Amino acid sequence: MQDLYATINDFISREWIGPSEESARAFATNHDIDEKTVRRIKGWKDASYQITIYTLEKICTARDLTLEEFFKLIKR
């Protein structure tokens, strides 16, 4: 299961959030999630963050994706 969390967090961090702190703030605002959650997603390697389905659904909804489409994107 940890592998799945790692895949999800890595994809979101790499493909959607980006490296800068400013992009993390913008991502949080644009996806209606807390900036602390974005920092957890970005820092998943250090803390093994387990994203919730609720948070993942909020991110996908903001990007006009279903959860099914998201999992196809990450090939899971």
Secondary structure, 3 states (H helix, E strand, C coil): CHHHHHHHHHHHHHHHHCCCHHHHHHHHHHCCCCHHHHHHHHCHHHHCCCCCHHHHHHHHHHCCCCHHHHHHHCCC
